[in-house]
């Protein structure tokens, strides 16, 4: 219970709480984050961890999503650009 209490009470910043590549809109001049409906005050590292976890899952999921090995590897290389 200690870690849950620490997590819930360490209110460092307003965090997104659902940050993933689909929530980040980028063009040549601006970056915007959308879908803040799950936002709350919590530890800043939460959003960074969620973002990287999303990339790791997307990378691993390519084994099931892409049959062609070359296409799978190209997509995985593209995912790695976001790290």
N, C-alpha and C positions, 0 to 999 in steps of 0.2 A: 504494500500500500504506500510505502514511502515514495517510490518513484512517481506514482500517479499523482500524489499530492504535490510533489515538487514540480511536475509538469504543469499541473493545473494552476499553480500559484506563481509561477515564474513568468510574470507578465511584462516582457521586455518591449513588445511592439504589437501593433495591429498586424496580424498575419492573415494570409489568404486562406490557408487550410485546405486548399484543393489545387495547388499549383502543379501544373503539368504543361506539356508543350501545346496542348489545345487551348490553354488559357492565356497564352502569351502571343500578342499580335505585334509584328515587327515590320517596318518598312525602312527605307533609306534614312529617314529623319527621326522617327519616333519609335518608342516601345510602349505598349499598353498592356495591362493585365486586366482581363475581364472575368466575369462570374464571381463576384465577391460574396455570394449569399451564405457561404460557410465561414466567413471571416470572424475572428475573435482575437482577444488579447492573449498572447502566449509567448513562448520562447522563439526567438528569431530563427534559430536553426531548424525549426520544424519545416518551414517552406523549402529551404534548400535540400533537406533530406527527402522530402516528398518529390521534389523535381527530379533529383538523381535516381530515386527508386523507380519513378516512372520510366526513365530512360533505360535502366537495367532490365525492367520487365519487357519493354518494347524490344530490346536487343534479344533477349532470350526467347521471346514469342515467335521470332522469325523462323525458328525451326519448324513450327507448325503452320505458319502462314505462307511460306514460300517453298515450293517444291524444288525449283531450279536453284542449284547451289550458287551459281554465279550471281543471279539476281539477289539471292539472300545475302551474300557477302557484300554486294554493292550497297544494299539497304543498311546493313549493319555498319558499314563504314560511314554512311551518311549520319546515322544515329550518333556515332562516336564524335562527330564534329561538335555536338552540343555539350560535350564534357569540358 
